[in-house]
Amino acid sequence: MNMSLTSETLCCVSCGKPLPISRRANARYCKECLRERQAEQHRAFARRYAAAHREEYKAYLKERYLWLVSHNMCVSCGHEKAVEGRVRCEKCLERYRKKKKA
């Protein structure tokens, strides 16, 4: 059977819209479906990666926090000296207070 390459034969496998001529070489998805598919694949990878490394990352954050507190550094930015009796610098305290009020 001799099929001509028409818009009916080259459609997105996800939504069924005809593919533009510029995407017909070896494309299976239209641009919108491709972006959506790639975004979902990225989210799935991020979930798997996060689940695999969550405990390791939590341990790193705890170690960083304890180091910053022991060196009297701000635990938010890690650059400035913490205010006496606090764990954050003046700038970060202001931002933290504004965030808590909102």
N, C-alpha and C positions, 0 to 999 in steps of 0.2 A: 504494500500500500504506500503510495507516494503522498506524504504529508507536507504541505507547504508551511513555512514558519509564519503563522499569522498570530494575531493577538490572542486568539482563542486557545492556541496550543501552548503559549508561553505565559503562564499565569503564576502568581504567588501561590505556593502550596499551603500557606496559612489562611489568607483571606480570600484568595481567588481573583484578586484584581489583576488585570493584564499588566505585564511588566513593560516599562518603557524600552524603546529600542536600544538605548545605551546600556541597559542592564541585562540584555538577553543572552550574552555570551555563555555564561555558566551559572547565572544566578537562579536561586530557587525562591527567594523572598523579595518582596518589595522593600523599599528603604524603611518604611515605618515598622513593618513586621521584623525586619532585621535588627533595627535598633531595640525594639521591645525584647526580642529573643536574646540579644547580647546583654541587655540590662539584667534579664532574669538569670542568665548564666553567671553573670558577675555576682549577683546577689546570692546565688546558690553557693558559689565558690567562697564568698566572704563568710557565709554561715558555717560551712565546713571548716574553713581555716580558723575562724573564731572559736569554734567548739574544740578544735584540736589543741589550740594554744592558750585557752582562757586561763588555766591555772598557772601556767608559766608567766603570763602577762600580769596576773594579779600578784604573784610573788615579786616580780620586778617593781611594780608600783608600791608595794609595801616597803620593800628595801629602799627605794628612792625616798619615800616619805620619811622613813626613820633616819636616813642619812641627812636629809634637809633639816629636820627638826634638831638633830644633834649638832648641826653646824649653824643653828640659828638663822637659817635661810627660809625665804618664803616658799611654802609648799605648792603654791599655784603657779608662779612664774619661774621660781628657782634662781632668780638673778639678784634680787634685793635682800637686804637684811630684814628679818621679821620684826614687827613691832614688839616691844617688851611685853611678855606674858601672852603673846599670840603666836600663831603659826603662819600668818600672812603679813606681807608688807602693807604700807598705807594705801597704795594704789589698788592692790588686789582686795583689800578690806572694803574699800569704797564700792568696787564693782560687785563684790559678794553681797554687801548690804542692799544695793539697788536691786540685785537679782532676787534676793529674798523677799523684798517688799512687793515686787511685781507678781 
